[in-house]
Amino acid sequence: MRDELNALVHSVRRRFFLSPKVMDFMPAVPEMQRTLERGRYLYDGYQRSSSLKYGSLGDLVTRDPIYRKARAASRLPGVRSVVDEERFHNLFLIIKFFMRDLKSQNVIEFGAYKGGSAIFLATLLAEYYPSARMLSLDTFAGIPESKEGVDTPPQDFAASNLDWVRKTVHSIGLKNLEFVQGKVQDTALDACRRLGVLGLAHIDVVLYEPSIFAQNIALEFLAPGGYLIQDDALEPNCVGATLAAEELIRERGLSIEQIWPQMVFRAGPSSPSDIQYSEKGKAQFSVVPTG
């Protein structure tokens, strides 16, 4: 009970008592090199997650005016997200500081619910990458049929009003975001083709089969170094999403860059020059300056 009360007090303090201040750099990690290893930068994941969980990075994010603008937009009437605050912090950091050097900053989201996280992400894109576009996919009719013996949906998401969410997007002038209605298995391929190269795929789907489908499609379109984020894989009541992430590791050979507050993967080396191959063909990973 005391921990919950402390968390509530800290959340209120963040929201109301921290003065606005632009966050213009990521605090460095002392005595840790940014090394490309198995297609991921453990430095990047540690830099984000450790300070979010144990340090003051969350406060720095919350003070940023653009973060505040995007978060306020995600809470407009009729709009909602079930994404945790720490996950919003992490998404902000990835978009602002880590996506800027990718070939593309286009974003696709699988699982929109009431559009809160989509509006949050699209607001950030409009500020930092005006030419980037985003598509958010959902049935907007509740959770489709689950896989018996695998999926344990935590709640019913049927209370989505797509017309209202679209009107909200129009009212705040977001022109880079479009919602696509239907099952992921029916809409994902066309959506990815429309966006072309992707910088980030946000998978917020609780069921196994659509999670698997979303992962496989997204990886075909992600830019080198692009981000694939499994939002529900660590939730104890989202077993299907957990199994999908496990299959991503086993079948695709991907390594996790970040485990908290979301499971974050990279779509391969951020550039071919980061890897030097020995005569035997074994990758020798170079150390990249932290800058």
C-alpha positions in Angstrom: 0.0 0.0 0.0 2.8 2.4 0.9 4.6 1.7 -2.5 1.4 2.4 -4.4 0.9 5.7 -2.5 4.5 6.7 -3.2 4.0 5.9 -6.9 0.9 8.0 -6.9 2.6 11.0 -5.2 5.5 10.7 -7.6 3.1 10.7 -10.6 1.2 13.8 -9.4 4.5 15.6 -8.8 5.7 14.8 -12.3 2.6 16.0 -13.9 1.9 19.2 -12.0 5.0 20.4 -10.2 7.9 20.0 -12.7 8.4 23.1 -14.7 8.7 22.7 -18.5 12.2 22.3 -19.9 13.3 21.0 -23.3 15.2 17.7 -23.0 18.0 18.2 -25.6 20.3 15.3 -24.8 20.4 11.8 -23.3 22.4 11.4 -20.1 25.5 9.3 -20.9 26.3 5.9 -19.2 29.7 6.2 -17.5 32.3 3.5 -18.3 30.1 1.7 -20.9 30.9 1.5 -24.6 28.3 1.6 -27.3 29.0 -1.6 -29.0 27.0 -3.2 -31.8 26.5 -6.8 -30.8 24.1 -9.2 -32.6 22.3 -6.4 -34.3 21.6 -4.4 -31.1 23.1 -1.7 -28.9 22.9 -2.8 -25.3 24.2 0.6 -24.4 21.1 2.3 -25.9 18.7 -0.1 -24.1 20.5 0.4 -20.8 20.7 4.1 -21.3 16.9 4.3 -21.6 15.7 1.7 -19.2 18.0 1.9 -16.3 17.6 5.7 -15.8 13.8 5.4 -16.3 13.5 2.7 -13.7 16.0 3.8 -11.1 17.0 7.4 -12.0 15.4 10.7 -12.9 15.1 10.3 -16.6 11.3 10.0 -16.4 11.2 13.5 -14.8 13.4 14.9 -17.6 11.0 13.5 -20.2 7.9 14.7 -18.3 9.3 18.3 -18.3 9.7 18.3 -22.1 7.0 20.6 -23.7 6.7 18.3 -26.7 6.1 15.3 -24.5 3.5 17.2 -22.5 1.8 18.2 -25.7 1.7 14.7 -27.0 0.6 13.2 -23.7 -2.2 15.8 -23.4 -3.4 14.9 -26.9 -3.5 11.2 -25.9 -5.9 12.1 -23.1 -8.5 14.1 -25.0 -12.2 13.2 -24.4 -13.1 9.9 -26.1 -9.4 9.0 -26.5 -7.6 6.5 -24.2 -4.6 4.3 -24.1 -3.7 1.4 -21.7 0.0 2.0 -22.3 1.8 2.7 -19.0 3.4 6.1 -18.4 6.9 4.6 -18.4 6.3 3.1 -21.8 5.2 6.5 -23.1 8.5 7.9 -21.7 10.4 5.2 -23.5 8.6 5.7 -26.8 9.3 9.5 -26.6 13.1 8.8 -26.1 13.3 6.4 -29.0 11.5 8.7 -31.4 13.3 11.9 -30.3 16.8 10.7 -29.9 17.2 7.3 -31.5 15.1 7.3 -34.7 16.6 10.5 -36.2 19.4 8.7 -38.1 17.3 5.9 -39.6 16.4 5.7 -43.3 12.8 6.3 -42.4 10.8 7.6 -39.5 7.4 6.2 -40.6 5.5 4.3 -37.8 3.0 1.5 -37.9 1.0 0.5 -34.8 -0.8 -2.8 -34.3 -3.5 -2.4 -31.7 -5.0 1.1 -31.3 -7.9 0.6 -28.8 -9.2 4.2 -28.4 -6.3 5.8 -30.3 -4.4 7.3 -27.3 -1.0 5.9 -28.1 -1.4 6.5 -31.8 -2.2 10.2 -31.3 0.8 10.4 -28.9 3.2 8.9 -31.4 1.8 10.9 -34.3 2.1 14.2 -32.4 5.7 13.5 -31.7 6.3 12.6 -35.4 4.7 15.9 -36.5 7.1 17.8 -34.3 10.3 16.0 -35.0 9.8 14.5 -38.4 7.2 16.4 -40.4 7.4 14.2 -43.5 6.9 11.0 -41.5 3.5 9.2 -41.6 1.8 6.7 -39.3 -0.9 4.1 -39.7 -2.6 2.5 -36.7 -4.4 -0.8 -37.2 -7.2 -2.3 -35.0 -10.5 -4.1 -35.4 -12.1 -1.3 -33.4 -14.7 -3.9 -32.6 -13.1 -5.7 -29.6 -10.7 -8.6 -29.4 -11.1 -11.1 -32.3 -11.3 -14.9 -31.7 -8.4 -16.0 -29.5 -6.3 -19.2 -29.7 -7.5 -21.7 -27.2 -4.9 -22.8 -24.7 -2.6 -19.9 -25.6 -4.4 -16.5 -25.3 -5.8 -15.1 -22.1 -7.2 -11.7 -23.1 -7.0 -9.4 -20.1 -10.2 -7.4 -20.9 -12.7 -6.6 -23.6 -11.7 -3.7 -25.9 -15.0 -3.4 -27.6 -15.8 0.1 -26.4 -13.9 1.9 -29.2 -15.6 4.6 -31.2 -13.5 5.0 -34.4 -15.6 7.9 -35.7 -15.0 9.8 -32.5 -11.2 9.1 -32.5 -11.0 10.2 -36.2 -12.8 13.5 -35.3 -10.4 14.1 -32.5 -7.4 13.6 -34.8 -9.0 16.1 -37.2 -9.8 18.6 -34.5 -6.1 18.8 -33.4 -4.8 19.1 -36.9 -2.9 15.8 -37.1 -2.5 15.1 -40.8 0.1 12.4 -40.5 -2.1 9.7 -38.8 -4.6 7.4 -40.3 -6.5 4.6 -38.7 -7.1 1.3 -40.5 -10.0 -0.9 -39.4 -9.9 -4.7 -39.7 -8.0 -7.7 -38.5 -4.2 -7.3 -38.5 -4.0 -10.4 -40.7 -6.2 -8.7 -43.3 -4.8 -5.1 -43.2 -1.1 -5.3 -42.2 0.5 -6.1 -45.6 -1.3 -3.3 -47.5 -0.6 -0.8 -44.7 3.1 -1.5 -44.7 3.2 -1.3 -48.5 1.6 2.1 -48.3 4.1 3.4 -45.7 7.1 1.8 -47.5 10.2 1.8 -45.2 9.4 1.9 -41.5 11.4 3.3 -38.6 9.3 1.9 -35.8 6.6 -0.8 -35.4 4.7 -0.6 -32.2 3.0 -3.9 -31.5 0.3 -3.6 -28.8 -1.7 -6.7 -29.5 -2.5 -9.2 -26.8 -3.2 -12.2 -28.9 -0.7 -14.7 -30.3 -1.7 -15.0 -34.0 -2.0 -11.3 -34.8 1.2 -10.6 -32.8 3.1 -13.2 -34.9 1.7 -11.8 -38.1 2.5 -8.2 -37.1 6.1 -9.1 -36.2 6.8 -10.9 -39.5 5.2 -8.2 -41.7 6.9 -5.4 -39.9 10.4 -7.0 -40.2 10.0 -7.1 -43.9 9.6 -3.3 -44.0 11.7 -2.0 -41.1 14.8 0.1 -42.0 18.2 -1.3 -40.9 18.3 -0.5 -37.2 14.6 0.1 -37.1 12.7 -0.5 -33.9 10.2 -3.3 -33.2 8.5 -2.9 -29.9 6.5 -5.6 -28.2 4.3 -3.7 -25.7 2.4 -6.6 -24.1 5.0 -9.3 -24.1 5.9 -8.8 -20.4 2.4 -8.6 -19.2 1.5 -11.7 -17.1 -2.0 -11.9 -18.6 -0.9 -11.5 -22.2 0.6 -15.0 -22.8 0.0 -14.9 -26.5 2.1 -11.8 -26.9 4.9 -13.3 -24.8 4.9 -16.5 -26.9 5.1 -14.3 -30.0 8.2 -12.5 -28.7 9.7 -15.8 -27.8 9.2 -17.0 -31.4 10.7 -13.8 -32.7 13.9 -14.6 -30.8 13.9 -18.3 -31.6 12.9 -18.2 -35.3 14.3 -14.9 -36.4 17.4 -14.9 -34.2 16.8 -11.4 -32.9 18.4 -10.3 -29.7 16.6 -8.0 -27.2 18.0 -4.5 -26.9 15.8 -3.5 -24.0 13.6 -5.5 -21.6 11.9 -2.8 -19.6 9.4 -1.0 -19.8 8.9 -2.7 -23.2 10.6 -5.4 -25.0 12.6 -3.6 -27.8 14.2 -5.3 -30.8 16.3 -3.9 -33.6 15.9 -4.9 -37.3 19.6 -5.5 -37.8 22.7 -3.4 -37.8 22.1 0.4 -38.0 24.5 0.5 -40.9 26.6 -2.0 -42.8 29.8 -0.1 -41.9 29.2 -1.0 -38.2 30.1 -4.6 -38.9 33.5 -5.9 -40.1 33.8 -9.5 -41.2 36.7 -11.8 -40.6 38.1 -14.2 -43.2 35.9 -16.9 -41.7 32.8 -14.8 -42.1 32.2 -14.3 -38.4 31.0 -10.8 -37.6 33.5 -8.7 -35.6 31.5 -5.9 -34.0 33.1 -2.4 -33.9 32.8 0.1 -31.0 30.7 3.1 -32.0 31.4 6.5 -30.2 28.7 7.4 -27.8 28.7 11.0 -28.9 
